[in-house]
């Protein structure tokens, strides 16, 4: 399924939307780490509205570090930038 279709489908057991990166985002990453993988979209409302989010050059690394430093055992998410759909963190769990 492509990105726009995932957003249209809405939240599920493997997809979650956050309007901003905050403590709740880290909590979701921890929850998803115990599953078979999930995607957390940042910049998208719970009602599937793309809000977008402005970030600086170092923001994606800061988000990764915040999640990594806040978890034990450490979770190191894969962070990707999607220009037309806000930004999202994709956590792959093996």
NORRAUR-V444617 format. One record per backbone hydrogen bond with DSSP energy under -1.0 kcal/mol. CO is the residue of the C=O (numbers start at 1). NH is the residue of the N-H. E is the energy in kcal/mol with one decimal. If there is no record, write none. Layout:
# NORRAUR-V444617
co->[CO | CO]
nh->[NH | NH]
e->[E | E]
This chain:
# NORRAUR-V444617
co->[2 | 3 | 4 | 5 | 6 | 14 | 15 | 16 | 18 | 18 | 22 | 23 | 24 | 25 | 26 | 27 | 28 | 29 | 31 | 32 | 38 | 39 | 40 | 41 | 42 | 43 | 43 | 45 | 49 | 58 | 59 | 60 | 61 | 62 | 63 | 64 | 65 | 66 | 78 | 80 | 82 | 87 | 88 | 89 | 90 | 91]
nh->[6 | 7 | 8 | 9 | 10 | 39 | 12 | 41 | 43 | 44 | 26 | 27 | 28 | 29 | 30 | 31 | 32 | 33 | 34 | 35 | 91 | 16 | 89 | 18 | 87 | 51 | 52 | 48 | 45 | 62 | 63 | 64 | 65 | 66 | 67 | 68 | 69 | 70 | 90 | 88 | 85 | 42 | 80 | 40 | 78 | 38]
e->[-2.2 | -2.2 | -2.3 | -2.3 | -1.2 | -2.5 | -2.5 | -3.2 | -3.0 | -1.6 | -1.5 | -2.4 | -2.1 | -2.1 | -2.2 | -2.3 | -2.8 | -1.4 | -1.1 | -1.9 | -1.8 | -2.3 | -3.4 | -2.9 | -2.4 | -2.4 | -2.8 | -1.8 | -2.8 | -2.2 | -2.7 | -2.1 | -2.6 | -2.7 | -2.2 | -2.6 | -3.1 | -1.1 | -2.7 | -1.6 | -1.0 | -2.8 | -1.7 | -3.0 | -1.8 | -2.2]
